[in-house]
Amino acid sequence: MVTGCTSKTQTNTSNTATTTSQTEQPQLTTFEDTQVSDRALSDWEGSWKSIYPYLKSGALDSVFKEKAKKSSDKNFEEYKKYYSVGYKTTTEKIDIYKDKISFYTDNHWQNGSYQYVGYKILTYESGSKGVRYLFSKIAGDELAPTSVQFSDHLIQSEKSAHFHLFFGNESHDELLKEMDNWPTYFPSSASESSIVHDLLHH
């Protein structure tokens, strides 16, 4: 979870492409900008859980070992370290219903109503691309994050199977710079084995 910034400046909601140096951010790889369309919060509706606890327990070690076998860039330890930073969060659960997002952090729920403010297409140095869908808080608890960005490898309206979430109190423009930490959420009903299977074939 992105923390520490208290800025509440709103960002330009243009979908102009943003360039970043991140090379391994888990996103879509190739698509035409014209293929991207707006999406509603209902695409992420439901109850979700962080998979960071599975990483900490060692349940995802088989995923990192398999990645290491298929790559010459990182070994097992390096992959686990990379995803330990990526998945890290204190927000264990996310509930989404209509325009509301609830965050379960440090044994407390924080709720907010959010408005869709557009999407951003990200282009990385490697040539791969991704899309973040941006939502801004319009009402709710003070501790609920101001800015929320979804990334789930989809570029058109479709029910999400899992997603990476960027959230905090900075503006969307600032939050778009976050490339290392992307807490990842699966349905609350997902079993450990199904999560491992999904990640192995991701």
Beta strands, then each sheet from edge to edge (+ up, - down):
strand 1: 18-20
strand 2: 46-50
strand 3: 91-97
strand 4: 100-105
strand 5: 108-124
strand 6: 129-140
strand 7: 147-151
strand 8: 163-168
strand 9: 184-187
sheet 1: 1+ 5+ 4- 3+ 2- 9+ 8- 7+ 6-
end
